[in-house]
């Protein structure tokens, strides 16, 4: 796989995770939402 394809997949997974984290934050509270957002950013972290 090329780097561009891997980046696109990582970005997609991150965006979906951030949307889910936003929904969780609205239902369960900010602490849980921030924890989810932090885990969502892992796929785009630099190597």
N, C-alpha and C positions, 0 to 999 in steps of 0.2 A: 504494500500500500504506500502511496505517496504521502508526503508530509501534509499536503493540502487536504487530503481525504481524512487523515487522522485528526487534523485540526477541526474540520467541519463536524465530524462525529463528536469530538470533545465539546465543541461549542454547543451543539444541539443538546447533549446530555446536561450540560451546565444550565442552559436556559430552562429546560424542563424542570430541573431540580430547583432552580430559583423560583419558578412559578409555584411549584408545590410548597416550597418553604414559606412563601408569602401567604398561601392559604392556611397553612398550619399556624403561622404566627397570628393570623386573625382569629383562629378558633382556640388555640391553646396558650397563647401568650408570646411575648417577644423573645424570651430566653430560648424557647424551643425553636422558634423561627430562625433566630440568629445561628443556632447550632446547625440547623438544616442548611442554611445558606453557606456556612463555612464548609460543610461537607460537599456541597454542590460545586464549590470552586476548585476542588481537588483535581478534576480532569484537565483543567487548563493551567495548572501550576507549571512553572518552568522546570525543565529536567534538572 
